[in-house]
Amino acid sequence: MLAVTIVAARWTVLRLSVPMMWSSRLAMGGIALVLMLISEFGFVLWIRGLSIKEYFATRDPVSGAAYYLLLIVFAIMPVFISRA
């Protein structure tokens, strides 16, 4: 997930010519995170037949913590991408 996050953030920032301002890039990452969570909670939970409560209850503590940390990295990664 980390490798895909880096590649996707780099491609998006370069392709869309996102301004170097950290606020613009953080907003872009935040929007991407919201869209990803909507798709996960909407589509994945529907496919698996789980409620949100069951989803969080069935998460492994170690892999769940790593996943949540990577979600934060996903949201802030555009800030760390340069145009060079």
Secondary structure, DSSP 4 states (H G I P E B T S, - for coil): -HHHHHHHHHHHHHHHT--S-HHHHHHHHHHHHHHHHHHIIIIIHHHHT--HHHHHHTS-HHHHHHHHHHHHHHHHHHHH----
